[in-house]
Amino acid sequence: MTPQKPTQEDYDNWHKDPNNWYLGCFYYNPKDKRLLPPKRIQWMGYTVNFANPYSVLILLAFLALIPLSYLLK
């Protein structure tokens, strides 16, 4: 039995659920496999899904580029 892909309605319900948002701005939902889901205020862009280890790695890699760019300057 293959798992069924979430529908847009599932994504919308997860996004609206306050239990998936810590401190109002940190998105954590293990069921949501997206790396960068939209922020709570969607016109502001995207956020990291902290339940997805790959999205956390992307965030850490991005944050590592900041001091690295100063060292290479």
Secondary structure, 3 states (H helix, E strand, C coil): CCCCCCCHHHHHHHHHCHHHEECCCEECCCCCCCCCCECCCHHHCECCECCCHHHHHHHHHHHHHHHHHHHCC
